[in-house]
Amino acid sequence: MHRFKLENNHRLAWAILILLSVIWGSSFILIKKSLLAFTGVEVGLTRVAISFLAFLPYVLIQIKHVDWTRWKLYLLVGLTGNGLPAILYAVAETQIDSAIAGVLNSLTPIFTLILAWIIWKQKSNVWQVLGIILGFLGTSWLLILGVDGISFDNIPYGLLIVLATFCYGISANVVQHKLSDLSPSMIGALSFLFIGPWAFVYLLFKTDFIHHLTTSEHGLFSFSMVSILAIVGTVISSIIFYRLVQLTNAVFASMVSFLIPIVALGWGILDQEALVWMHVFGIIAILMGIYLVKLRKP
């Protein structure tokens, strides 16, 4: 009976890992479709606002158990783990293909290690340093590679994604070192509590979101895409990820970093994005870099 349960948990863990990879890997094509009617800033703010509303009932239920003395940490995680990246990715994808955005997203574990190494004095080995170098070489190659050869036009937009992964690295380290006693669901809910109201107000009164929603021929379609992105790609996925960590461990769950680019590339190909064979070198370098960064021992 015990062996049967372990086998079932093992199968469930792999099923959740694949599901999570599909959800997060599909986020980039959803951003692209959201941009048909809205600006990058509007897509990012809408994603944050909807996620805030979805998490709000959970916060209200758990409000008595919240340690409000750590509000600065909740705000920091909200900004670096959700708010800024949501806007940066959307703005970047106005010029960068969703497939390339999905690959560049894989820099997150590299920045997480660098920040843990510098700020929290976490030990690393030579293979992890090599992984960081490979990751950045692959990133540089993708940033300067256009469809017809070397091009520097999209570098500023590609760097927005790099900045977003740097923000993710900050958020991951703060959660690990300062908020490890809280469940991911609580962390997510509190982080959106501190950025959601601002995003909601700014979206409605400082952007043309309503105008684009009501006048664009793609308004309702794009709004449905960003809604799926927020509810499934942010709220539900955080719960799924927590369940995966419970079933296995953080090392197994981190394998999602390898699968997300594959899903993103698949969506890009289906959407007829302009990918050339030279992109493969950058993609392989980044994935190899991630593998080396995740090595525990030389």
C-alpha positions as CSV (number, residue, x, y, z in Angstrom):
1,M,0.0,0.0,0.0
2,H,2.8,2.4,0.9
3,R,4.6,1.7,-2.4
4,F,1.4,2.2,-4.3
5,K,0.9,5.6,-2.7
6,L,4.5,6.6,-3.5
7,E,4.0,5.6,-7.1
8,N,0.8,7.6,-7.3
9,N,2.5,10.6,-5.7
10,H,5.3,10.3,-8.2
11,R,2.9,10.3,-11.2
12,L,0.9,13.1,-9.7
13,A,4.1,15.2,-9.3
14,W,5.1,14.7,-12.9
15,A,1.6,15.6,-14.0
16,I,1.7,18.8,-12.0
17,L,5.1,19.7,-13.3
18,I,4.0,19.3,-16.9
19,L,0.8,21.2,-16.2
20,L,2.7,24.1,-14.5
21,S,5.1,24.2,-17.4
22,V,2.3,24.5,-19.9
23,I,0.6,27.3,-17.8
24,W,3.7,29.4,-17.3
25,G,5.1,28.6,-20.8
26,S,1.8,29.8,-22.3
27,S,2.0,33.1,-20.4
28,F,4.1,34.7,-23.1
29,I,1.7,34.0,-26.0
30,L,-1.2,35.2,-23.8
31,I,0.7,38.5,-23.3
32,K,1.2,38.8,-27.0
33,K,-2.6,38.3,-27.7
34,S,-3.4,40.8,-24.9
35,L,-1.4,43.4,-26.7
36,L,-3.7,43.3,-29.7
37,A,-6.0,45.9,-27.9
38,F,-4.0,47.2,-25.0
39,T,-0.6,48.8,-24.4
40,G,2.1,47.0,-22.5
41,V,1.5,49.1,-19.4
42,E,-2.2,48.4,-19.6
43,V,-1.7,44.6,-19.9
44,G,0.7,44.6,-16.9
45,L,-1.6,46.6,-14.7
46,T,-4.7,44.6,-15.7
47,R,-2.9,41.4,-14.8
48,V,-2.0,42.8,-11.4
49,A,-5.4,44.2,-10.7
50,I,-7.3,41.0,-11.6
51,S,-4.9,38.9,-9.5
52,F,-5.4,41.3,-6.6
53,L,-9.2,40.8,-6.9
54,A,-8.8,37.1,-7.1
55,F,-6.6,36.9,-4.0
56,L,-8.7,39.4,-2.0
57,P,-11.2,36.9,-0.5
58,Y,-8.3,34.8,0.8
59,V,-6.7,37.8,2.4
60,L,-9.9,38.8,4.1
61,I,-10.3,35.3,5.5
62,Q,-6.7,35.1,6.8
63,I,-6.4,38.8,7.8
64,K,-6.3,38.0,11.6
65,H,-3.2,35.8,11.1
66,V,-1.1,38.4,9.1
67,D,2.0,39.8,10.7
68,W,1.7,43.4,9.6
69,T,5.1,44.4,10.9
70,R,6.6,42.8,7.8
71,W,4.6,45.0,5.4
72,K,7.8,46.3,3.7
73,L,8.7,42.8,2.8
74,Y,5.3,42.1,1.3
75,L,5.5,45.3,-0.7
76,L,9.0,44.4,-1.9
77,V,7.9,40.9,-3.0
78,G,4.8,42.4,-4.6
79,L,6.8,44.9,-6.7
80,T,9.7,42.6,-7.7
81,G,7.8,39.3,-7.9
82,N,4.6,40.6,-9.6
83,G,4.1,44.3,-10.3
84,L,7.3,45.3,-12.2
85,P,7.8,42.1,-14.1
86,A,4.2,42.1,-15.3
87,I,4.7,45.5,-16.9
88,L,8.2,44.8,-18.1
89,Y,7.3,41.6,-19.9
90,A,4.3,43.2,-21.6
91,V,6.2,46.3,-22.8
92,A,9.0,44.1,-24.0
93,E,6.7,41.9,-26.0
94,T,5.6,44.8,-28.1
95,Q,8.9,44.3,-29.9
96,I,10.2,40.9,-28.8
97,D,8.6,37.6,-29.9
98,S,6.9,35.6,-27.2
99,A,9.1,32.6,-27.8
100,I,12.3,34.6,-27.2
101,A,10.7,36.2,-24.1
102,G,9.9,32.7,-22.8
103,V,13.6,31.6,-23.2
104,L,14.9,34.8,-21.6
105,N,12.6,34.2,-18.7
106,S,14.9,31.3,-17.8
107,L,17.5,33.7,-16.5
108,T,15.5,33.8,-13.2
109,P,17.4,31.0,-11.4
110,I,20.7,32.6,-12.6
111,F,19.9,36.0,-11.0
112,T,18.5,34.2,-8.0
113,L,21.9,32.5,-7.4
114,I,23.9,35.7,-8.1
115,L,21.9,37.7,-5.5
116,A,22.0,34.9,-3.0
117,W,25.8,34.7,-3.5
118,I,26.3,38.5,-3.1
119,I,23.8,39.6,-0.5
120,W,23.2,36.4,1.5
121,K,26.7,35.0,1.1
122,Q,25.4,31.7,-0.2
123,K,28.2,29.4,-1.3
124,S,28.6,28.5,-4.9
125,N,31.0,26.4,-7.0
126,V,32.9,26.8,-10.2
127,W,30.3,25.0,-12.3
128,Q,27.6,27.5,-11.1
129,V,29.9,30.4,-12.1
130,L,30.4,28.7,-15.5
131,G,26.6,28.4,-15.7
132,I,26.1,32.1,-15.1
133,I,28.7,32.9,-17.8
134,L,27.0,30.6,-20.3
135,G,23.6,32.0,-19.4
136,F,24.6,35.6,-20.1
137,L,26.5,34.6,-23.3
138,G,23.3,32.9,-24.6
139,T,21.2,35.9,-23.6
140,S,23.6,38.4,-25.3
141,W,23.4,36.3,-28.5
142,L,19.6,36.3,-28.5
143,L,19.4,40.0,-27.8
144,I,21.6,41.0,-30.8
145,L,20.3,38.3,-33.2
146,G,17.6,39.5,-35.6
147,V,15.7,37.4,-38.1
148,D,18.1,38.5,-40.9
149,G,21.3,38.5,-38.8
150,I,22.8,40.8,-36.2
151,S,20.6,43.6,-35.1
152,F,20.7,46.0,-32.2
153,D,17.2,47.4,-32.6
154,N,15.5,45.2,-30.0
155,I,18.2,45.2,-27.4
156,P,16.5,47.8,-25.1
157,Y,13.3,45.7,-25.1
158,G,15.2,42.5,-24.5
159,L,16.9,44.1,-21.5
160,L,13.5,44.8,-20.0
161,I,13.0,41.0,-19.8
162,V,16.5,40.7,-18.2
163,L,15.5,43.3,-15.7
164,A,12.3,41.4,-15.0
165,T,14.2,38.2,-14.2
166,F,16.5,40.2,-12.0
167,C,13.4,41.4,-10.1
168,Y,12.3,37.7,-9.8
169,G,15.7,36.9,-8.3
170,I,15.2,39.6,-5.7
171,S,11.7,38.3,-4.9
172,A,12.8,34.6,-4.7
173,N,15.6,35.5,-2.2
174,V,13.4,37.6,0.0
175,V,10.8,34.9,0.2
176,Q,13.4,32.2,0.9
177,H,15.4,34.2,3.5
178,K,12.7,36.4,5.1
179,L,9.3,34.8,4.5
180,S,9.9,31.1,4.5
181,D,7.5,30.6,7.4
182,L,4.5,31.7,5.2
183,S,2.8,29.6,2.6
184,P,3.2,30.7,-1.1
185,S,-0.5,31.4,-1.2
186,M,-0.3,33.8,1.7
187,I,2.8,35.4,0.2
188,G,1.1,35.9,-3.1
189,A,-2.1,37.3,-1.6
190,L,-0.2,39.8,0.6
191,S,2.1,40.9,-2.1
192,F,-0.9,41.7,-4.4
193,L,-2.7,43.4,-1.5
194,F,0.0,46.1,-1.4
195,I,0.3,46.7,-5.2
196,G,-3.2,45.7,-6.5
197,P,-5.2,48.8,-5.4
198,W,-2.6,51.1,-6.9
199,A,-2.6,49.2,-10.2
200,F,-6.4,49.2,-10.2
201,V,-6.8,52.9,-9.7
202,Y,-4.0,53.8,-12.1
203,L,-5.4,51.5,-14.8
204,L,-8.8,53.1,-14.7
205,F,-7.9,56.7,-14.3
206,K,-4.5,57.2,-15.8
207,T,-4.6,55.0,-18.9
208,D,-6.8,54.5,-21.9
209,F,-7.8,51.0,-20.8
210,I,-11.5,51.6,-20.9
211,H,-11.3,53.3,-24.3
212,H,-9.3,50.4,-25.8
213,L,-11.6,47.9,-24.2
214,T,-14.7,49.4,-25.7
215,T,-13.5,50.6,-29.1
216,S,-10.9,48.2,-30.2
217,E,-12.1,45.2,-32.4
218,H,-9.9,43.0,-30.2
219,G,-11.0,44.6,-26.9
220,L,-12.9,41.7,-25.4
221,F,-10.6,39.1,-26.8
222,S,-7.5,40.7,-25.4
223,F,-9.2,41.3,-22.0
224,S,-10.1,37.6,-21.9
225,M,-6.5,36.7,-22.6
226,V,-5.1,38.9,-19.9
227,S,-7.8,37.6,-17.5
228,I,-6.7,34.0,-18.2
229,L,-3.1,35.2,-17.7
230,A,-3.9,36.6,-14.3
231,I,-6.2,34.0,-12.9
232,V,-4.6,30.8,-14.3
233,G,-1.0,32.0,-14.9
234,T,-0.6,33.8,-11.6
235,V,-3.2,32.9,-8.9
236,I,-3.9,29.2,-9.7
237,S,-0.4,28.4,-10.7
238,S,1.0,29.6,-7.4
239,I,-1.3,27.1,-5.6
240,I,-0.3,24.3,-8.0
241,F,3.4,25.1,-7.5
242,Y,2.9,24.9,-3.7
243,R,1.3,21.5,-4.1
244,L,4.2,20.4,-6.2
245,V,6.8,21.4,-3.6
246,Q,4.7,19.6,-1.0
247,L,4.7,16.4,-3.0
248,T,8.4,16.5,-3.9
249,N,10.9,19.2,-3.1
250,A,12.2,22.6,-4.3
251,V,14.8,20.9,-6.5
252,F,12.3,18.8,-8.4
253,A,9.9,21.8,-8.7
254,S,12.7,23.9,-10.2
255,M,12.8,21.7,-13.2
256,V,10.0,23.8,-14.5
257,S,12.7,26.3,-15.6
258,F,13.8,23.8,-18.3
259,L,10.3,23.1,-19.6
260,I,8.9,26.7,-19.8
261,P,11.1,27.7,-22.8
262,I,10.1,24.6,-24.7
263,V,6.4,25.4,-24.3
264,A,7.0,29.1,-25.2
265,L,8.9,28.1,-28.3
266,G,6.2,25.7,-29.3
267,W,3.6,28.5,-29.0
268,G,5.8,30.8,-31.0
269,I,6.2,28.3,-33.8
270,L,2.5,27.7,-33.9
271,D,1.9,31.5,-34.1
272,Q,4.4,31.7,-37.0
273,E,6.9,33.8,-35.1
274,A,10.2,34.4,-36.9
275,L,12.6,32.0,-35.3
276,V,15.9,31.1,-37.2
277,W,18.3,28.2,-36.6
278,M,20.9,30.6,-35.1
279,H,18.6,31.2,-32.2
280,V,19.3,27.6,-31.1
281,F,22.8,28.5,-30.0
282,G,21.6,31.1,-27.5
283,I,18.8,28.8,-26.3
284,I,21.1,25.9,-25.7
285,A,23.6,28.1,-23.9
286,I,20.9,29.5,-21.5
287,L,19.5,26.0,-20.7
288,M,23.0,24.6,-20.1
289,G,23.7,27.6,-17.9
290,I,20.5,26.9,-15.9
291,Y,21.6,23.2,-15.5
292,L,25.0,24.2,-14.1
293,V,23.5,26.8,-11.8
294,K,21.2,24.2,-10.3
295,L,24.1,21.8,-9.5
296,R,24.5,21.3,-5.8
297,K,28.0,19.9,-6.0
298,P,30.9,20.2,-8.5
